[in-house]
Amino acid sequence: MATIAEPVLSFTRLPHPAPVADEVREGILAAPGFGTQFTDHMVVIEWTEGKGWHDATIGPRGPIPLDPAASVLHYAQEIFEGLKAYKHADGSIALFRPQANAQRFNASATRLAMPELPEDVFVEAVRQLVLADQSWIPGQEGASLYLRPFMIATEPFLGVRSAKQYKFIVIASPAGNYFKSGAPAVSIWVSEYTRAAPGGTGAAKCGGNYAASLVPTAEAFARGHDQVLFLDAAEHKWVEELGGMNLFFAFEDGSLLTPPLSGTILPGITRASLIELAREEGLTIREERYSIDQWREDAASGKLLETFACGTAAVVTPVGRVASPDGTSFTIGSGGPGQTTAKLKDRLVAIQRGQMADTHGWVMKIA
Ligand SMILES: *Cc1c(COP(=O)(O)O)cnc(C)c1O
């Protein structure tokens, strides 16, 4: 497929008057948590109708000027991505499949009637930020620099149509464990709410999906669970995914099931990577619908050995227990981590961290 090469934008470096002091940063990096601490810099690129992408800068992280009529504030034209930069033992810095994030970003943009960003510009923006903030990448096991590229509609206009001005921004946040509890397995709450319906935006990574998931998530937390599970919108029967993670089920016959990408599930890059790794491990992959009733039955009979959730932020996390609003609950396996989950997680993490050969071309070294 021939495409016209877009000229890669050049980034203007804006001086930083006051980066965080070394000893403060070191303190943050020792226990980064998730999503509460931010690095010194950010990337901003503007888009204007008729002009395209322009004015790429990398400068001090800070508030962004926004007109109160900016359409993102009214009609939620917003999309985002999430990926991580890792520090390898040899001192190099690596991204994991950033091109896949760039592609998915554009798929989300198309669904939200937003302009596409050339994939090379997306990757270059992320690379520039990581290089500028490389002292912010925690080195300890399980930690990384979480990168959050996103796009918002900035045009001041209250009519309902797609906007004519946008900002693409990348920020970064040192990250440790996603789940505060540090428990070996998470407990999930089956929601009566719906995350995504056929024809909706379930396959797009947009803020609006998350806004709709906050009440069910709060319900799950209030009942002592770690995450919320969404079933399909039409029959309220088929398992789809968690609020921000895809699901896998490992059976005693050596098969591994994950719900198919039907348009209502977010196509996770972790999901796609684990499917490949599992095939190489000799597991039979089944991208098939799975009902909540079958899940309960298979857990009880012992046919189902393990369930795990996966995503960039939470990596691979075992699901130990499932509770429903009808008062029933069930445990999967021993309720703790299982062998298949551990093996797949170890392989994925080893590739991401440069401890195992990257035979797939997933790791992009940037320094
Ligand atoms: C981002 C996301 C995932 C996981 O995708 P990864 O590419 O693996 O990080 C799963 N579900 C939802 C709803 C998401 O937003």
The ligand as a Gaussian input file, in Angstrom:
#p B3LYP/6-31G(d) Opt

LIG

0 1
 C       -6.836000       0.459000      27.365000
 C       -7.908000      -0.518000      27.658000
 C       -7.672000      -1.906000      27.720000
 C       -6.305000      -2.512000      27.636000
 O       -5.608000      -2.197000      26.458000
 P       -4.009000      -2.346000      26.427000
 O       -3.655000      -1.924000      25.047000
 O       -3.707000      -3.760000      26.682000
 O       -3.479000      -1.455000      27.476000
 C       -8.751000      -2.744000      27.917000
 N       -9.992000      -2.267000      28.071000
 C      -10.264000      -0.944000      28.037000
 C      -11.656000      -0.482000      28.209000
 C       -9.236000      -0.025000      27.826000
 O       -9.503000       1.272000      27.804000

